[in-house]
Amino acid sequence: MAHELRVLRSTYGTRKDADAAGSRLIERRLAACVRVWPMESTYRWKGKLESGKEWLLEAHARPEDVDAVWDALLEGHPYDTPCVEVLAPVAVPARYRAWADRVTKR
């Protein structure tokens, strides 16, 4: 039987910033797992086409913690206009959800 978690994600300009945000989530027990990896983004900023390397952070969180994770990702975000996306629901095995519940208990 599958159980639900949420995946929240945001991009950062440096690995250091993405790692700091991820560490904040884990230290506060808001996320069970955080993944960070490089990606390429293309977008329009201030009327100009931009393209470059960014770092994508994805965090697995319990549905009841989504608002707190959202706030923690926006807290001190280095971008002027950060995007935080919530992918929901995400089905995970019962054992993984039980582990997530244990490691995020505050």
N, CA, C and O atoms as a printed pandas DataFrame, in Angstrom:
     atom_number atom_name residue_name chain_id  residue_number  x_coord  y_coord  z_coord
0              1         N          MET        A               1    0.838   -1.188    0.000
1              2        CA          MET        A               1    0.000    0.000    0.000
2              3         C          MET        A               1    0.878    1.246    0.000
3              4         O          MET        A               1    1.809    1.349    0.799
4              5         N          ALA        A               2    0.592    2.183   -0.882
5              6        CA          ALA        A               2    1.385    3.409   -0.987
6              7         C          ALA        A               2    0.921    4.440    0.038
7              8         O          ALA        A               2   -0.251    4.492    0.409
8              9         N          HIS        A               3    1.852    5.238    0.475
9             10        CA          HIS        A               3    1.582    6.345    1.393
10            11         C          HIS        A               3    2.095    7.615    0.754
11            12         O          HIS        A               3    2.936    7.572   -0.145
12            13         N          GLU        A               4    1.590    8.750    1.216
13            14        CA          GLU        A               4    1.919   10.015    0.569
14            15         C          GLU        A               4    2.979   10.818    1.305
15            16         O          GLU        A               4    3.046   10.834    2.534
16            17         N          LEU        A               5    3.798   11.479    0.511
17            18        CA          LEU        A               5    4.690   12.540    0.951
18            19         C          LEU        A               5    4.540   13.657   -0.064
19            20         O          LEU        A               5    3.861   13.492   -1.078
20            21         N          ARG        A               6    5.160   14.775    0.197
21            22        CA          ARG        A               6    5.207   15.872   -0.756
22            23         C          ARG        A               6    6.665   16.104   -1.138
23            24         O          ARG        A               6    7.572   15.886   -0.335
24            25         N          VAL        A               7    6.871   16.544   -2.358
25            26        CA          VAL        A               7    8.193   16.954   -2.805
26            27         C          VAL        A               7    8.125   18.455   -3.023
27            28         O          VAL        A               7    7.309   18.946   -3.803
28            29         N          LEU        A               8    8.985   19.174   -2.329
29            30        CA          LEU        A               8    9.106   20.613   -2.535
30            31         C          LEU        A               8   10.439   20.850   -3.197
31            32         O          LEU        A               8   11.434   20.214   -2.849
32            33         N          ARG        A               9   10.466   21.765   -4.153
33            34        CA          ARG        A               9   11.735   22.021   -4.833
34            35         C          ARG        A               9   11.900   23.494   -5.155
35            36         O          ARG        A               9   10.940   24.246   -5.323
36            37         N          SER        A              10   13.165   23.864   -5.231
37            38        CA          SER        A              10   13.540   25.234   -5.566
38            39         C          SER        A              10   14.940   25.201   -6.180
39            40         O          SER        A              10   15.702   24.261   -5.954
40            41         N          THR        A              11   15.266   26.221   -6.948
41            42        CA          THR        A              11   16.597   26.291   -7.563
42            43         C          THR        A              11   17.436   27.374   -6.894
43            44         O          THR        A              11   16.927   28.347   -6.337
44            45         N          TYR        A              12   18.741   27.158   -6.977
45            46        CA          TYR        A              12   19.722   28.063   -6.364
46            47         C          TYR        A              12   20.862   28.278   -7.342
47            48         O          TYR        A              12   21.145   27.417   -8.174
48            49         N          GLY        A              13   21.510   29.420   -7.243
49            50        CA          GLY        A              13   22.606   29.756   -8.137
50            51         C          GLY        A              13   23.914   29.064   -7.808
51            52         O          GLY        A              13   24.786   28.932   -8.666
52            53         N          THR        A              14   24.054   28.618   -6.552
53            54        CA          THR        A              14   25.291   27.941   -6.159
54            55         C          THR        A              14   24.972   26.677   -5.367
55            56         O          THR        A              14   23.926   26.576   -4.727
56            57         N          ARG        A              15   25.872   25.737   -5.421
57            58        CA          ARG        A              15   25.730   24.513   -4.630
58            59         C          ARG        A              15   25.724   24.843   -3.138
59            60         O          ARG        A              15   24.992   24.228   -2.363
60            61         N          LYS        A              16   26.537   25.806   -2.749
61            62        CA          LYS        A              16   26.622   26.199   -1.346
62            63         C          LYS        A              16   25.268   26.671   -0.824
63            64         O          LYS        A              16   24.860   26.290    0.273
64            65         N          ASP        A              17   24.571   27.496   -1.599
65            66        CA          ASP        A              17   23.252   27.993   -1.177
66            67         C          ASP        A              17   22.228   26.862   -1.106
67            68         O          ASP        A              17   21.428   26.807   -0.173
68            69         N          ALA        A              18   22.252   25.963   -2.087
69            70        CA          ALA        A              18   21.319   24.830   -2.083
70            71         C          ALA        A              18   21.600   23.909   -0.893
71            72         O          ALA        A              18   20.670   23.454   -0.228
72            73         N          ASP        A              19   22.874   23.636   -0.626
73            74        CA          ASP        A              19   23.237   22.785    0.506
74            75         C          ASP        A              19   22.825   23.421    1.832
75            76         O          ASP        A              19   22.360   22.725    2.735
76            77         N          ALA        A              20   22.992   24.728    1.954
77            78        CA          ALA        A              20   22.620   25.421    3.191
78            79         C          ALA        A              20   21.110   25.314    3.423
79            80         O          ALA        A              20   20.669   25.065    4.546
80            81         N          ALA        A              21   20.328   25.500    2.376
81            82        CA          ALA        A              21   18.877   25.383    2.508
82            83         C          ALA        A              21   18.489   23.954    2.875
83            84         O          ALA        A              21   17.624   23.742    3.725
84            85         N          GLY        A              22   19.121   22.987    2.241
85            86        CA          GLY        A              22   18.835   21.592    2.555
86            87         C          GLY        A              22   19.207   21.231    3.982
87            88         O          GLY        A              22   18.454   20.541    4.669
88            89         N          SER        A              23   20.345   21.688    4.420
89            90        CA          SER        A              23   20.771   21.429    5.800
90            91         C          SER        A              23   19.799   22.040    6.797
91            92         O          SER        A              23   19.498   21.435    7.826
92            93         N          ARG        A              24   19.306   23.242    6.494
93            94        CA          ARG        A              24   18.330   23.905    7.360
94            95         C          ARG        A              24   17.075   23.032    7.509
95            96         O          ARG        A              24   16.533   22.898    8.606
96            97         N          LEU        A              25   16.625   22.445    6.406
97            98        CA          LEU        A              25   15.433   21.591    6.456
98            99         C          LEU        A              25   15.665   20.337    7.295
99           100         O          LEU        A              25   14.811   19.953    8.094
100          101         N          ILE        A              26   16.809   19.709    7.115
101          102        CA          ILE        A              26   17.116   18.488    7.858
102          103         C          ILE        A              26   17.326   18.796    9.336
103          104         O          ILE        A              26   16.813   18.079   10.195
104          105         N          GLU        A              27   18.077   19.860    9.643
105          106        CA          GLU        A              27   18.333   20.222   11.040
106          107         C          GLU        A              27   17.043   20.543   11.789
107          108         O          GLU        A              27   16.915   20.222   12.970
108          109         N          ARG        A              28   16.091   21.172   11.112
109          110        CA          ARG        A              28   14.804   21.517   11.744
110          111         C          ARG        A              28   13.802   20.364   11.703
111          112         O          ARG        A              28   12.671   20.503   12.168
112          113         N          ARG        A              29   14.213   19.239   11.152
113          114        CA          ARG        A              29   13.361   18.060   11.019
114          115         C          ARG        A              29   12.106   18.346   10.199
115          116         O          ARG        A              29   11.029   17.822   10.483
116          117         N          LEU        A              30   12.264   19.176    9.186
117          118        CA          LEU        A              30   11.155   19.514    8.294
118          119         C          LEU        A              30   11.107   18.600    7.080
119          120         O          LEU        A              30   10.045   18.412    6.487
120          121         N          ALA        A              31   12.238   18.034    6.708
121          122        CA          ALA        A              31   12.316   17.144    5.546
122          123         C          ALA        A              31   13.024   15.857    5.955
123          124         O          ALA        A              31   13.949   15.860    6.767
124          125         N          ALA        A              32   12.564   14.767    5.372
125          126        CA          ALA        A              32   13.194   13.479    5.651
126          127         C          ALA        A              32   14.446   13.295    4.807
127          128         O          ALA        A              32   15.413   12.669    5.242
128          129         N          CYS        A              33   14.422   13.842    3.600
129          130        CA          CYS        A              33   15.519   13.654    2.654
130          131         C          CYS        A              33   15.600   14.891    1.764
131          132         O          CYS        A              33   14.580   15.463    1.378
132          133         N          VAL        A              34   16.804   15.284    1.452
133          134        CA          VAL        A              34   17.026   16.407    0.539
134          135         C          VAL        A              34   18.001   15.956   -0.530
135          136         O          VAL        A              34   19.023   15.338   -0.231
136          137         N          ARG        A              35   17.684   16.264   -1.766
137          138        CA          ARG        A              35   18.570   15.960   -2.895
138          139         C          ARG        A              35   18.948   17.269   -3.579
139          140         O          ARG        A              35   18.132   18.182   -3.701
140          141         N          VAL        A              36   20.190   17.342   -4.018
141          142        CA          VAL        A              36   20.674   18.529   -4.738
142          143         C          VAL        A              36   21.458   18.048   -5.949
143          144         O          VAL        A              36   22.340   17.198   -5.833
144          145         N          TRP        A              37   21.128   18.602   -7.116
145          146        CA          TRP        A              37   21.911   18.260   -8.300
146          147         C          TRP        A              37   21.914   19.409   -9.284
147          148         O          TRP        A              37   21.039   20.274   -9.244
148          149         N          PRO        A              38   22.914   19.419  -10.184
149          150        CA          PRO        A              38   23.034   20.510  -11.152
150          151         C          PRO        A              38   21.997   20.397  -12.265
151          152         O          PRO        A              38   21.542   19.306  -12.609
152          153         N          MET        A              39   21.643   21.539  -12.811
153          154        CA          MET        A              39   20.716   21.587  -13.934
154          155         C          MET        A              39   20.979   22.844  -14.746
155          156         O          MET        A              39   21.679   23.746  -14.286
156          157         N          GLU        A              40   20.434   22.910  -15.925
157          158        CA          GLU        A              40   20.520   24.087  -16.787
158          159         C          GLU        A              40   19.140   24.718  -16.875
159          160         O          GLU        A              40   18.145   24.014  -17.044
160          161         N          SER        A              41   19.074   26.026  -16.764
161          162        CA          SER        A              41   17.804   26.752  -16.851
162          163         C          SER        A              41   17.892   27.839  -17.912
163          164         O          SER        A              41   18.946   28.441  -18.120
164          165         N          THR        A              42   16.778   28.077  -18.573
165          166        CA          THR        A              42   16.650   29.178  -19.522
166          167         C          THR        A              42   15.402   29.959  -19.138
167          168         O          THR        A              42   14.344   29.375  -18.905
168          169         N          TYR        A              43   15.526   31.274  -19.074
169          170        CA          TYR        A              43   14.418   32.114  -18.620
170          171         C          TYR        A              43   14.655   33.555  -19.068
171          172         O          TYR        A              43   15.752   33.915  -19.495
172          173         N          ARG        A              44   13.624   34.354  -18.966
173          174        CA          ARG        A              44   13.739   35.781  -19.280
174          175         C          ARG        A              44   13.797   36.548  -17.962
175          176         O          ARG        A              44   12.941   36.368  -17.095
176          177         N          TRP        A              45   14.806   37.402  -17.815
177          178        CA          TRP        A              45   14.973   38.195  -16.592
178          179         C          TRP        A              45   15.291   39.624  -16.978
179          180         O          TRP        A              45   16.268   39.891  -17.678
180          181         N          LYS        A              46   14.452   40.542  -16.513
181          182        CA          LYS        A              46   14.616   41.970  -16.790
182          183         C          LYS        A              46   14.737   42.222  -18.288
183          184         O          LYS        A              46   15.578   43.003  -18.733
184          185         N          GLY        A              47   13.874   41.541  -19.069
185          186        CA          GLY        A              47   13.804   41.751  -20.508
186          187         C          GLY        A              47   14.876   41.046  -21.321
187          188         O          GLY        A              47   14.925   41.194  -22.542
188          189         N          LYS        A              48   15.730   40.286  -20.662
189          190        CA          LYS        A              48   16.832   39.637  -21.358
190          191         C          LYS        A              48   16.748   38.120  -21.195
191          192         O          LYS        A              48   16.432   37.616  -20.117
192          193         N          LEU        A              49   17.034   37.405  -22.277
193          194        CA          LEU        A              49   17.065   35.948  -22.225
194          195         C          LEU        A              49   18.319   35.505  -21.478
195          196         O          LEU        A              49   19.433   35.899  -21.823
196          197         N          GLU        A              50   18.123   34.685  -20.456
197          198        CA          GLU        A              50   19.229   34.186  -19.634
198          199         C          GLU        A              50   19.270   32.668  -19.719
199          200         O          GLU        A              50   18.244   32.018  -19.923
200          201         N          SER        A              51   20.445   32.120  -19.564
201          202        CA          SER        A              51   20.618   30.682  -19.526
202          203         C          SER        A              51   21.846   30.392  -18.679
203          204         O          SER        A              51   22.858   31.086  -18.785
204          205         N          GLY        A              52   21.759   29.373  -17.846
205          206        CA          GLY        A              52   22.922   29.053  -17.040
206          207         C          GLY        A              52   22.681   27.904  -16.090
207          208         O          GLY        A              52   21.582   27.358  -15.997
208          209         N          LYS        A              53   23.739   27.557  -15.391
209          210        CA          LYS        A              53   23.707   26.448  -14.448
210          211         C          LYS        A              53   23.041   26.893  -13.149
211          212         O          LYS        A              53   23.296   27.983  -12.638
212          213         N          GLU        A              54   22.190   26.027  -12.639
213          214        CA          GLU        A              54   21.587   26.228  -11.326
214          215         C          GLU        A              54   21.672   24.905  -10.576
215          216         O          GLU        A              54   22.066   23.880  -11.131
216          217         N          TRP        A              55   21.298   24.952   -9.316
217          218        CA          TRP        A              55   21.268   23.758   -8.474
218          219         C          TRP        A              55   19.840   23.548   -8.009
219          220         O          TRP        A              55   19.240   24.430   -7.395
220          221         N          LEU        A              56   19.298   22.372   -8.304
221          222        CA          LEU        A              56   17.932   22.035   -7.925
222          223         C          LEU        A              56   17.940   21.300   -6.595
223          224         O          LEU        A              56   18.622   20.288   -6.434
224          225         N          LEU        A              57   17.174   21.822   -5.647
225          226        CA          LEU        A              57   16.989   21.172   -4.357
226          227         C          LEU        A              57   15.599   20.552   -4.355
227          228         O          LEU        A              57   14.617   21.219   -4.681
228          229         N          GLU        A              58   15.517   19.285   -3.990
229          230        CA          GLU        A              58   14.238   18.606   -3.786
230          231         C          GLU        A              58   14.208   18.059   -2.368
231          232         O          GLU        A              58   15.175   17.456   -1.903
232          233         N          ALA        A              59   13.092   18.275   -1.689
233          234        CA          ALA        A              59   12.945   17.818   -0.310
234          235         C          ALA        A              59   11.699   16.964   -0.173
235          236         O          ALA        A              59   10.634   17.341   -0.662
236          237         N          HIS        A              60   11.819   15.812    0.491
237          238        CA          HIS        A              60   10.675   14.963    0.808
238          239         C          HIS        A              60   10.142   15.399    2.166
239          240         O          HIS        A              60   10.873   15.416    3.157
240          241         N          ALA        A              61    8.856   15.752    2.200
241          242        CA          ALA        A              61    8.252   16.239    3.440
242          243         C          ALA        A              61    6.869   15.638    3.646
243          244         O          ALA        A              61    6.195   15.252    2.691
244          245         N          ARG        A              62    6.464   15.566    4.900
245          246        CA          ARG        A              62    5.121   15.120    5.225
246          247         C          ARG        A              62    4.125   16.212    4.825
247          248         O          ARG        A              62    4.448   17.398    4.896
248          249         N          PRO        A              63    2.926   15.823    4.408
249          250        CA          PRO        A              63    1.937   16.832    4.003
250          251         C          PRO        A              63    1.692   17.893    5.076
251          252         O          PRO        A              63    1.499   19.065    4.754
252          253         N          GLU        A              64    1.699   17.496    6.323
253          254        CA          GLU        A              64    1.443   18.453    7.414
254          255         C          GLU        A              64    2.590   19.440    7.621
255          256         O          GLU        A              64    2.426   20.422    8.345
256          257         N          ASP        A              65    3.747   19.199    7.003
257          258        CA          ASP        A              65    4.901   20.091    7.156
258          259         C          ASP        A              65    5.129   21.000    5.952
259          260         O          ASP        A              65    6.091   21.768    5.937
260          261         N          VAL        A              66    4.267   20.929    4.949
261          262        CA          VAL        A              66    4.493   21.674    3.703
262          263         C          VAL        A              66    4.640   23.177    3.949
263          264         O          VAL        A              66    5.558   23.791    3.407
264          265         N          ASP        A              67    3.776   23.775    4.739
265          266        CA          ASP        A              67    3.865   25.217    4.969
266          267         C          ASP        A              67    5.186   25.605    5.632
267          268         O          ASP        A              67    5.798   26.604    5.255
268          269         N          ALA        A              68    5.625   24.826    6.608
269          270        CA          ALA        A              68    6.886   25.124    7.298
270          271         C          ALA        A              68    8.078   24.941    6.363
271          272         O          ALA        A              68    9.032   25.716    6.418
272          273         N          VAL        A              69    8.030   23.922    5.507
273          274        CA          VAL        A              69    9.118   23.710    4.542
274          275         C          VAL        A              69    9.136   24.854    3.541
275          276         O          VAL        A              69   10.200   25.384    3.220
276          277         N          TRP        A              70    7.982   25.233    3.053
277          278        CA          TRP        A              70    7.845   26.360    2.123
278          279         C          TRP        A              70    8.515   27.599    2.712
279          280         O          TRP        A              70    9.348   28.236    2.067
280          281         N          ASP        A              71    8.138   27.930    3.950
281          282        CA          ASP        A              71    8.697   29.124    4.607
282          283         C          ASP        A              71   10.209   29.011    4.777
283          284         O          ASP        A              71   10.931   29.988    4.574
284          285         N          ALA        A              72   10.687   27.834    5.146
285          286        CA          ALA        A              72   12.128   27.650    5.344
286          287         C          ALA        A              72   12.894   27.781    4.031
287          288         O          ALA        A              72   14.016   28.288    4.020
288          289         N          LEU        A              73   12.301   27.331    2.922
289          290        CA          LEU        A              73   12.971   27.481    1.620
290          291         C          LEU        A              73   13.012   28.942    1.178
291          292         O          LEU        A              73   13.988   29.380    0.568
292          293         N          LEU        A              74   11.969   29.689    1.479
293          294        CA          LEU        A              74   11.956   31.114    1.105
294          295         C          LEU        A              74   12.832   31.960    2.025
295          296         O          LEU        A              74   13.316   33.018    1.623
296          297         N          GLU        A              75   13.035   31.500    3.250
297          298        CA          GLU        A              75   13.824   32.223    4.246
298          299         C          GLU        A              75   15.259   32.417    3.766
299          300         O          GLU        A              75   16.001   31.446    3.618
300          301         N          GLY        A              76   15.640   33.624    3.530
301          302        CA          GLY        A              76   17.006   33.914    3.117
302          303         C          GLY        A              76   17.363   33.425    1.729
303          304         O          GLY        A              76   18.544   33.320    1.396
304          305         N          HIS        A              77   16.358   33.122    0.909
305          306        CA          HIS        A              77   16.660   32.650   -0.449
306          307         C          HIS        A              77   17.410   33.745   -1.188
307          308         O          HIS        A              77   17.003   34.906   -1.128
308          309         N          PRO        A              78   18.495   33.414   -1.886
309          310        CA          PRO        A              78   19.310   34.437   -2.536
310          311         C          PRO        A              78   18.669   35.071   -3.781
311          312         O          PRO        A              78   19.135   36.117   -4.232
312          313         N          TYR        A              79   17.635   34.480   -4.337
313          314        CA          TYR        A              79   17.015   35.031   -5.544
314          315         C          TYR        A              79   16.024   36.133   -5.185
315          316         O          TYR        A              79   15.374   36.086   -4.140
316          317         N          ASP        A              80   15.918   37.122   -6.066
317          318        CA          ASP        A              80   14.921   38.177   -5.896
318          319         C          ASP        A              80   13.510   37.622   -5.988
319          320         O          ASP        A              80   12.614   38.052   -5.261
320          321         N          THR        A              81   13.320   36.667   -6.884
321          322        CA          THR        A              81   11.998   36.092   -7.133
322          323         C          THR        A              81   12.114   34.565   -7.127
323          324         O          THR        A              81   12.051   33.937   -8.185
324          325         N          PRO        A              82   12.283   33.967   -5.950
325          326        CA          PRO        A              82   12.450   32.508   -5.918
326          327         C          PRO        A              82   11.137   31.784   -6.198
327          328         O          PRO        A              82   10.056   32.282   -5.887
328          329         N          CYS        A              83   11.254   30.630   -6.778
329          330        CA          CYS        A              83   10.112   29.748   -6.992
330          331         C          CYS        A              83   10.264   28.546   -6.073
331          332         O          CYS        A              83   11.315   27.905   -6.038
332          333         N          VAL        A              84    9.212   28.249   -5.338
333          334        CA          VAL        A              84    9.151   27.016   -4.561
334          335         C          VAL        A              84    7.948   26.252   -5.087
335          336         O          VAL        A              84    6.820   26.744   -5.043
336          337         N          GLU        A              85    8.195   25.046   -5.585
337          338        CA          GLU        A              85    7.133   24.219   -6.136
338          339         C          GLU        A              85    6.807   23.075   -5.176
339          340         O          GLU        A              85    7.689   22.513   -4.525
340          341         N          VAL        A              86    5.522   22.749   -5.108
341          342        CA          VAL        A              86    5.086   21.611   -4.312
342          343         C          VAL        A              86    4.476   20.590   -5.262
343          344         O          VAL        A              86    3.500   20.876   -5.955
344          345         N          LEU        A              87    5.057   19.405   -5.287
345          346        CA          LEU        A              87    4.534   18.311   -6.097
346          347         C          LEU        A              87    3.761   17.393   -5.162
347          348         O          LEU        A              87    4.316   16.850   -4.206
348          349         N          ALA        A              88    2.490   17.227   -5.446
349          350        CA          ALA        A              88    1.684   16.459   -4.503
350          351         C          ALA        A              88    0.568   15.746   -5.221
351          352         O          ALA        A              88    0.098   16.229   -6.252
352          353         N          PRO        A              89    0.133   14.629   -4.720
353          354        CA          PRO        A              89    0.852   13.793   -3.754
354          355         C          PRO        A              89    1.881   12.918   -4.451
355          356         O          PRO        A              89    1.781   12.658   -5.650
356          357         N          VAL        A              90    2.849   12.478   -3.704
357          358        CA          VAL        A              90    3.865   11.570   -4.202
358          359         C          VAL        A              90    3.716   10.276   -3.421
359          360         O          VAL        A              90    3.836   10.269   -2.196
360          361         N          ALA        A              91    3.457    9.198   -4.115
361          362        CA          ALA        A              91    3.281    7.909   -3.454
362          363         C          ALA        A              91    4.636    7.304   -3.123
363          364         O          ALA        A              91    5.537    7.263   -3.960
364          365         N          VAL        A              92    4.760    6.841   -1.896
365          366        CA          VAL        A              92    5.982    6.179   -1.438
366          367         C          VAL        A              92    5.588    4.902   -0.689
367          368         O          VAL        A              92    4.459    4.794   -0.210
368          369         N          PRO        A              93    6.499    3.943   -0.583
369          370        CA          PRO        A              93    6.200    2.732    0.174
370          371         C          PRO        A              93    5.949    3.053    1.654
371          372         O          PRO        A              93    6.484    4.024    2.189
372          373         N          ALA        A              94    5.142    2.234    2.292
373          374        CA          ALA        A              94    4.805    2.432    3.707
374          375         C          ALA        A              94    6.058    2.500    4.581
375          376         O          ALA        A              94    6.118    3.310    5.506
376          377         N          ARG        A              95    7.054    1.666    4.301
377          378        CA          ARG        A              95    8.282    1.681    5.112
378          379         C          ARG        A              95    9.013    3.009    4.988
379          380         O          ARG        A              95    9.555    3.508    5.975
380          381         N          TYR        A              96    9.039    3.590    3.791
381          382        CA          TYR        A              96    9.696    4.888    3.601
382          383         C          TYR        A              96    8.930    5.975    4.352
383          384         O          TYR        A              96    9.539    6.819    5.009
384          385         N          ARG        A              97    7.600    5.959    4.261
385          386        CA          ARG        A              97    6.798    6.959    4.971
386          387         C          ARG        A              97    6.989    6.829    6.478
387          388         O          ARG        A              97    7.079    7.839    7.175
388          389         N          ALA        A              98    7.050    5.612    6.987
389          390        CA          ALA        A              98    7.272    5.406    8.422
390          391         C          ALA        A              98    8.628    5.972    8.834
391          392         O          ALA        A              98    8.749    6.599    9.887
392          393         N          TRP        A              99    9.640    5.753    8.009
393          394        CA          TRP        A              99   10.967    6.321    8.290
394          395         C          TRP        A              99   10.897    7.849    8.274
395          396         O          TRP        A              99   11.458    8.506    9.151
396          397         N          ALA        A             100   10.210    8.415    7.276
397          398        CA          ALA        A             100   10.073    9.872    7.184
398          399         C          ALA        A             100    9.385   10.427    8.425
399          400         O          ALA        A             100    9.777   11.476    8.936
400          401         N          ASP        A             101    8.366    9.735    8.909
401          402        CA          ASP        A             101    7.692   10.174   10.129
402          403         C          ASP        A             101    8.649   10.185   11.315
403          404         O          ASP        A             101    8.628   11.113   12.123
404          405         N          ARG        A             102    9.489    9.155   11.423
405          406        CA          ARG        A             102   10.430    9.080   12.549
406          407         C          ARG        A             102   11.473   10.194   12.510
407          408         O          ARG        A             102   11.761   10.812   13.536
408          409         N          VAL        A             103   12.038   10.452   11.334
409          410        CA          VAL        A             103   13.147   11.413   11.282
410          411         C          VAL        A             103   12.688   12.867   11.256
411          412         O          VAL        A             103   13.502   13.773   11.435
412          413         N          THR        A             104   11.397   13.101   11.035
413          414        CA          THR        A             104   10.907   14.483   11.044
414          415         C          THR        A             104   10.117   14.814   12.297
415          416         O          THR        A             104    9.591   15.920   12.421
416          417         N          LYS        A             105   10.026   13.872   13.227
417          418        CA          LYS        A             105    9.290   14.116   14.472
418          419         C          LYS        A             105   10.000   15.196   15.277
419          420         O          LYS        A             105   11.193   15.096   15.564
420          421         N          ARG        A             106    9.245   16.229   15.635
421          422        CA          ARG        A             106    9.828   17.328   16.415
422          423         C          ARG        A             106    9.283   17.323   17.816
423          424         O          ARG        A             106    9.654   18.172   18.626
